[in-house]
């Protein structure tokens, strides 16, 4: 064979290989879009790219849901908090566990027979630096790969047929307090994942990796200079206008505090394919003692950007399209990482491409997702008192100094702050029904006492600087949770159901007019989307902090949920803590939880009887 011919053949082979990789990369996005449109699947943790947690399945209705029954169960073999939920694509269900982050592929044709099991070998020294239990919020599946973020900061891609590792990438360093608890999200040829560790002085970031090689494509930090945050102050919008002033991620912090400034990204990520924007929130600034983050002891200069911020980023490049900071200079640990639900909402007679966010701070925001314009901002728990309202021109909260831990000062116990640091809602995702136009929201109804104190930073050690006590909201129904229906256009509660404990489970709504959520006691509850009326409940083997999902297999609709009490609300049971102020205050609030449930780790699958 001549050198010329050999060269042509080699070139053709390289081009063919490149083309194959390109098709694989490009098809990942198409694959997810296809899978999420197929109502039989539950293809993403939040149901679809918009994060709506809504299903068009309608076999289970208001009339027959009372006949629902468990049809099979599966023990994960792991205790502690089971957040997230199952992914279902075709005939296979994928679930993951808390540390050590076991992944199971279960055969739906055989009542959950294990097709394969992946159990990573991780150093248990990562457990003490996991703030609020050893949770993970689930896996992502795209094409022939499954993506898992391990507690030890390893992002792995597994072959969906065999469970074998295709590639792995190191996303952080546990010795610095960095961990990984978020569910990855795949868009086009990239998989996105954040970082946990806001209580350890970790500097937050969102990172995009190539789905085929694991090579980092870009990393956008939450704090620091514009080039690190991937902000262009002349182009990146804030409240519909360019930011203008450069490097606010440095100027709004004292000295180099931004380098240990928190803003971690352990919550949920959503995506608009038409706008090609990925949306996510950043967490609390470090430390919890606001006095150590004040510039010249002046609250007005101390926004601590870009913690507590919703980012809209170009999915390809990572560049920030717009930003919205919900709680500047956070003084209460109101992490801003909750899900950003995308929906088209009619406001003032005009249909808007909206983003709805239920923040820990107790305010629900409806924002134009194209440019970040603030449309609605109202309290979704009437007990909220740290701020009276949101200024619609500036987006800033009007803070009540009586409940300002900065105004009250270091070593002063500020009492009666509502909500508690747990927030009016934490990471437990809400659901949006495009038919009713309402959101169905699991919420907390808890207040706190908060005493900040000076703390020194040491890598890998807790960097909190506050002591908390939590308790039910006074002069209320006596419980610590509400499940509500919310109108995002009017900014009003439509109906509300009280719960004994914080509702820490993700909600689900369906075309059948039925919604579902779980309780910390362990009940799976079905309710009428119209009025919240209880239609069914079943007590599972442990408290539910997982997200309820539904899917169809061989023409039959199923409902699935992971039980396994834990998370921040259940940290007392999960970690064996008993002190009133342990678990950053959550243990005392939920001290009675052990009378209703105990540790476990079980998947329960429900269906109607065959004759229904």
Buried (B, 14 or more C-beta within 10 A) or exposed (E): EEEEEEEEEEEEEEEEEEEEBEEBBEBBBEBBEEBBEBBBBBBBBBBBBBBBBBBEBEBBBBEBBEEBEEBBBBEBEBBBBBBBBBBBBEBBBBBBBBBBBBBBBBBBEEEBEEBBEBBBEBEEEBBEBBBBBBBBBBBBBBBBBBBBBBBBBBBBBBBBEEBEBBBBBEBBBBEBBBBBBBBBBBBBBBBBBBBBBBBBBBBBBBBBBBBBBBEBBBBBBBBBBBEBBBBBBEEBBBBEEEBEEBBBBBBBBBEEBBBBBBBBBBBBBBBBBEBBBBBBBBBBBBBBBBBBBBBEEEBEBBBBBBBBBBBBBBBBEBBBBBBBBBBBBBBBBBBBBBBBBBBEBEBEEEEBBBBBBBBBBBBBBBBBBBBBBBBBBBBBBBBBBBBEEBEEEEBBBEBBEEBBBBBBEBEEEBBBBBBBBBBBBBBBBBBBBBEBBBBBBBBBBBBBBBBBBEBEBEBBBBBBBBBBBBBBBEEBBEBBBBBBBBBBBEBBBBBBBBBBBBBBBBBBBBBBBBBBBBBBBBBBBBBBBBEBEEBBEBBBBBBBBBBBBBBBBEEBBBBBBBBBBBBBBBBBBBBEBEEBBBBBBBBBBBBEBBEBBBBBBBBBBBBBEEEB
